[in-house]
Amino acid sequence: MSGPDGEVLFFRAQQACDPPPPPEGCRVTVWQPAGVAWTPPGTAGSKWIVWRLFQLTGVFASRDYAVVQIWRGPTLAHRSSIFPRYFRFPFMQAADLQVGDTWTRESERGRGLAVTGLLTALAWARGRRVWYLTTAANEPSVRVARRAGFVPAGTGVRRPAFGVGLLGAYHLVHPAAPEAR
């Protein structure tokens, strides 16, 4: 999202909403790890194992780790991960959720899948405060947040911990004025 000390835009939403209808020709699922299912269908990589371990060991503030997936036929077209509070997001309250690690297949970009994913996450959150972070340079991501009804909550930075970027945390440094929220 941003290198160390780069500016990060913080957005948030709290209103409950109904999940949006899936885009034409797509189906939307919300996956949560259970039993031996440690990685969401259609994904690979060690980060999914790490996040499952965070859930199992209590690093996450709750067990509400999930992944919104949008499928076009058998192909994963978009995903948005839902994370409970943990050390990377010290500005969050215990019940808050953060939507991040979003990805849209290049051939599917510009079709509203990211907005659908974010709104589905918001509906799944059942009225809790949901955060979304991006950089000002990532204009498509900023548009997604605004189209989904998220409001600016301020700006901040990502700082490494112990000199390690992977362990870095996002800090809300300049909260938005109350009238901007």
C-alpha positions in Angstrom: 0.0 0.0 0.0 2.7 2.5 0.9 6.3 2.4 1.8 7.6 3.4 5.2 6.5 6.9 6.1 4.3 7.2 2.9 0.9 8.9 3.2 -2.0 6.5 3.6 -5.7 7.5 3.3 -8.0 6.1 5.9 -11.7 5.6 5.1 -14.5 4.1 7.3 -18.1 3.1 7.2 -20.4 2.0 9.9 -23.9 1.9 8.4 -25.5 -1.5 8.1 -26.4 -2.4 4.5 -27.9 -5.3 2.6 -25.4 -7.2 0.4 -25.5 -5.9 -3.2 -26.7 -8.2 -5.9 -23.9 -10.0 -7.7 -22.7 -8.5 -11.0 -24.2 -10.1 -14.1 -22.7 -13.5 -14.6 -21.0 -13.6 -11.2 -21.6 -15.2 -7.8 -20.4 -13.8 -4.5 -19.2 -15.9 -1.6 -17.9 -15.1 1.9 -15.3 -17.7 2.9 -14.1 -18.2 6.5 -11.5 -20.8 7.5 -12.7 -23.9 9.2 -11.1 -27.2 10.0 -8.5 -28.0 7.4 -9.6 -25.3 5.0 -6.9 -22.8 5.8 -6.8 -21.0 2.4 -9.7 -19.6 0.4 -10.6 -21.4 -2.8 -8.7 -20.2 -5.8 -5.8 -18.7 -3.8 -2.3 -19.8 -2.9 0.5 -18.5 -0.8 1.8 -18.5 2.7 0.0 -15.3 3.8 -3.3 -17.3 4.1 -1.6 -19.7 6.5 -0.2 -16.8 8.5 -3.7 -15.2 8.8 -5.3 -18.5 9.8 -2.6 -18.9 12.5 -3.4 -15.3 13.6 -7.0 -16.3 14.0 -6.3 -19.5 15.9 -3.7 -18.0 18.3 -5.6 -14.9 19.2 -3.4 -12.4 17.3 -6.6 -11.2 15.7 -9.0 -9.4 18.2 -11.8 -11.7 17.1 -12.4 -14.8 14.9 -14.1 -12.6 12.2 -11.4 -13.1 9.6 -13.1 -13.7 6.2 -12.6 -13.3 2.5 -15.2 -12.0 0.0 -14.8 -13.8 -3.3 -16.5 -12.9 -6.6 -16.5 -15.7 -9.2 -17.2 -15.5 -12.9 -17.9 -19.1 -13.6 -15.1 -21.2 -12.2 -12.7 -18.3 -12.3 -11.9 -16.1 -9.3 -12.5 -12.5 -10.5 -12.1 -10.5 -7.3 -11.3 -10.9 -3.6 -11.4 -8.6 -0.6 -10.1 -9.8 2.8 -11.8 -8.9 6.0 -9.5 -8.6 9.0 -10.2 -8.0 12.7 -8.0 -5.6 14.7 -4.3 -6.7 15.1 -0.9 -5.2 15.6 -0.8 -3.7 12.1 -4.0 -1.6 12.8 -3.5 -0.1 16.3 -6.0 2.7 15.5 -8.9 0.2 15.4 -11.3 -0.7 18.2 -11.6 -4.3 19.3 -14.9 -4.9 17.3 -13.8 -3.0 14.2 -12.9 -4.7 10.9 -10.6 -3.7 8.1 -11.0 -4.6 4.4 -7.7 -5.0 2.7 -5.6 -7.3 0.5 -8.0 -6.6 -2.3 -7.3 -8.0 -5.8 -9.2 -7.9 -9.0 -8.3 -10.0 -12.1 -6.9 -7.6 -14.7 -9.5 -8.6 -17.3 -12.3 -7.8 -14.7 -11.2 -4.3 -13.6 -13.6 -1.4 -14.2 -16.7 -3.6 -13.8 -17.6 -2.7 -10.2 -16.4 -5.9 -8.6 -14.3 -4.1 -6.0 -17.3 -2.0 -5.0 -19.4 -5.1 -4.7 -16.7 -6.8 -2.6 -16.4 -3.8 -0.3 -20.2 -3.5 0.1 -20.5 -7.3 0.7 -17.9 -7.0 3.4 -19.8 -4.1 5.0 -23.0 -6.1 5.0 -21.2 -9.1 6.5 -19.9 -6.8 9.2 -23.4 -6.4 10.6 -23.2 -2.7 11.5 -19.7 -2.7 13.0 -17.2 0.0 11.9 -15.3 -1.1 8.8 -12.0 0.6 7.7 -10.5 0.7 4.2 -7.0 2.1 3.6 -5.3 3.1 0.4 -2.9 5.7 -0.9 -3.8 9.0 -2.7 -1.9 7.7 -5.7 -4.2 4.7 -6.0 -7.0 6.6 -7.6 -9.1 3.5 -8.6 -9.0 2.3 -4.9 -10.0 5.8 -3.7 -13.0 5.7 -6.2 -14.0 2.3 -4.8 -14.1 3.6 -1.2 -16.2 6.6 -2.2 -18.6 4.6 -4.4 -19.1 2.2 -1.6 -20.1 5.1 0.7 -17.0 5.1 2.9 -16.0 8.5 4.2 -12.6 10.0 4.8 -11.4 9.3 8.4 -8.0 11.0 8.0 -4.5 10.4 6.8 -1.6 8.5 8.3 1.5 6.5 7.6 2.8 3.0 7.6 5.9 2.5 9.8 8.1 -0.5 10.0 8.5 -2.2 13.4 12.0 -3.2 14.5 13.2 -2.1 11.0 11.0 -4.8 9.3 8.4 -3.5 6.9 6.4 -6.8 7.1 5.8 -6.1 10.8 4.9 -2.5 10.1 1.8 -0.8 11.4 -0.6 1.8 10.0 -1.0 4.9 12.2 -3.8 7.4 11.8 -1.9 10.6 12.3 -4.3 13.3 11.1 -8.0 12.5 11.8 -10.5 14.1 9.4 -12.4 17.0 10.7 -15.8 15.9 12.1 -17.7 17.6 9.2 -15.7 15.6 6.7 -16.7 12.3 8.2 
